[in-house]
Amino acid sequence: MKTLKEVTLAEKILKEIRICNKCLGRQFPKFRPELSNSEKGILLKLFTITKIKGKKQEGYTWQDLLDLTEEQSCDLCGNIFTKIDDIVAKLIERLEEYEFENFLCGAKIPISLVEKEEKIKSEFKLRGESLRKEIVREVGLKLNKCLKKETNFSDPDIKIIFEPYNEEPAIRITTSPIFYSGRYLVRERGIKVKELIEEFFITNFDAESVKVTLMTVDNRLYLEMPFLVKIIHPKKRGPINNYNDLNGVVLSELKRLSRKEYKDKEFKAEFLIKVIIDDDLTRESKISELKENIKRKKQIVEVNFQNGVNEKEIIVIIGVCGNLNLLKMFSQSNLRVKEFKLIKIDDFKRKDI
Ligand SMILES: [Zn+2]
């Protein structure tokens, strides 16, 4: 009974418009779900023809079915599905310069076709998936097979948007950013550290641009400091080799991060500083003055004083994030730095601040 209902509906559609097998089959998602849209279309056309001619299905061979349901020009899709292989070939050509493990593709369809499809769907109360979705799925499946790469819906390495109805299919490709953390050590004073690191990552990943976040202290201190990098629109996706020395900046501990890890990441450094306190003022007032001075700096997240080293010295442990010129900060106060030592640099999450 159900088939009869669907055949009656198919007959109505076929009387009204010229439609290819795939587009007809797509309108009947619940009909014979084990069949492809093309097969559904062929079967519905056959049932309709048999019904009209009053003949029985058994009398037909498979070739007869194909002949009977030979593709006519389709009002709905303009026979776009005959061009899928050409579109896929052009996409593969464009993708040659990119490295990726997985992808996601999408398509832009002319609004006139979308409206025509909507009109037909509402006229016959159809609930099948859209033309755009079927084009995207067909192209996606062929790309899976040809490139041997998976589709990734949540976080693809590469996104491909194509316009199948353009004479020369317009293709827009965007790639997901890549994130790294690492340490850098400046060996020569006066060099442009940030620019060197930027250039290094742009070259390695054939990227459009990079965003480098450095934690810095006075470079006279020669400390290994942390950095983060976001590599924007990379054509290559690593790995990185030979990163030991970039003309005066040494990189180490490079680690690939996920998008979330990068977003959550901040730095925390603990510095051990021995400060000499003037004799003429009390120890307590000097300590509170120092504390106030340090706390005024926005980047400082934590200040701890460990007292009792000796009468004239205190140890300050400061947690900082971002840039901080510690030597300058102390030189502006009346306190003399006797010893300056980086104890450790921790990674910690922004929400912990
Ligand atoms: Zn069609």
Residues whose N, C-alpha, C, O or C-beta is under 5 A from the ligand:
A	BS01	ZN	C20 C23 C74 L76 C77 G78 N79
